[in-house]
Amino acid sequence: METQYSELYWGARYHLKQDPNGNYYLIGMHQKIWKVFGFIALVPMSASIVMAFVSLMESDNQMYFFLIVAAVLLLISLILMRRTERFVFSGGRVSHLRGWGKTPPEKASWSVRDCNVTVIPIVAHKSGCWLQLNADGKSMTRNSIGQFDQTAEMALFLSKEVGITALDNVTDWPETRPLEMTAASKPRYVKPSRIEGAEFEVQGSIWRLLWIFPFTLTLGTMLFVFNWVQG
């Protein structure tokens, strides 16, 4: 039995969407990073609003300063939230769209024959897998889907629907091989073999963006000190 889109793991459906024309597309990693920064900008913005309210209650002259800061941070957040990136599978091609709104302009395009989706391990979390989209031998984007079988199921679904090659970089790591299916139309799971003394290669993680939280904390502290000194 062939897997339907609605039967995919929720993590797969979170990253794989359909546009109004019925074409499947993957949400790009940059879009997620932009949205993370957009949400982070809301933290000092909220603090600025609180400080503006406190200044209003104390009848000092700092209220307008904090309102301006809040307005700037809100504008930054809205701009980041509107940034989009997607990789669309249509007409035997993979198109990279990036820009603003729901219909960003096309930045690049490749034949689906020159692309593949590869299931690779997430070492930073010690579990789960990335689904990485490659074009002309280069990584374009990747998404954290779930465990091996859930990620492989999504890769095989894309292979069936758009004709892209699906590869497995987990089972025989560090070797890459075609992704296999069982007789039950499910991806075959084999515990990854480890080479003695070797480690999986880690090529970065979106979790490194957590460094921004100390920055926002410092910014909030500076605003508080500035208000206290002026008072």
Disulfide bonds with the S-S distance in Angstrom:
none
